[in-house]
Amino acid sequence: MALSVSAAVLMLVIVIVLVRRSGLKLAHAIICALLGFYLASTSIAPSIQEVTSNVAGMINGLKL
């Protein structure tokens, strides 16, 4: 749960920065958010969650 909350907060911050600085229109950000909600209710959602967890695990395993 903590991973998904952290990822959601990070993505929210990125979207806010893009809306304010890079000219991303608010309508585009809303459409992307709606796409995320629709993807979460499809059969591909577990695969997306697994890939996200695997990537987070790989990043966590990096020694810098």
C-alpha positions in Angstrom: 0.0 0.0 0.0 2.8 2.4 0.9 4.4 1.9 -2.5 1.2 2.8 -4.4 0.6 5.9 -2.3 4.2 7.0 -2.8 4.0 6.4 -6.5 0.7 8.2 -6.7 2.1 11.2 -4.8 5.2 11.3 -7.0 3.1 11.1 -10.2 0.8 13.9 -8.9 3.8 16.1 -8.2 5.1 15.4 -11.7 1.7 16.3 -13.3 1.5 19.5 -11.3 5.0 20.5 -12.5 4.1 19.7 -16.1 0.9 21.6 -15.9 2.6 24.7 -14.5 6.0 24.7 -16.2 5.8 22.6 -19.4 2.5 23.7 -20.9 0.6 20.4 -20.2 -3.0 21.4 -20.4 -5.2 20.5 -17.5 -7.6 18.7 -19.8 -4.9 16.4 -20.9 -3.9 15.6 -17.3 -7.5 14.9 -16.5 -7.8 12.5 -19.5 -4.7 10.7 -18.4 -6.0 10.3 -14.9 -9.3 8.9 -16.2 -7.4 6.5 -18.4 -5.6 5.3 -15.2 -8.9 4.7 -13.5 -10.3 2.8 -16.5 -7.1 0.7 -16.7 -7.4 -0.1 -13.0 -10.7 -1.8 -13.6 -9.6 -3.9 -16.6 -8.0 -7.4 -16.6 -4.5 -5.8 -17.3 -4.4 -4.1 -13.9 -2.7 -7.0 -12.1 0.0 -7.0 -14.8 0.6 -3.3 -14.5 0.8 -3.6 -10.7 3.3 -6.5 -11.0 5.5 -4.5 -13.4 5.4 -1.5 -11.1 6.4 -3.6 -8.1 9.2 -5.3 -10.0 10.6 -1.9 -11.2 10.4 -0.5 -7.7 12.2 -3.6 -6.4 15.0 -3.2 -9.0 15.4 0.5 -8.1 15.5 -0.4 -4.4 18.2 -3.0 -5.1 20.5 -0.5 -6.9 23.6 0.4 -4.9 24.7 3.9 -5.7 
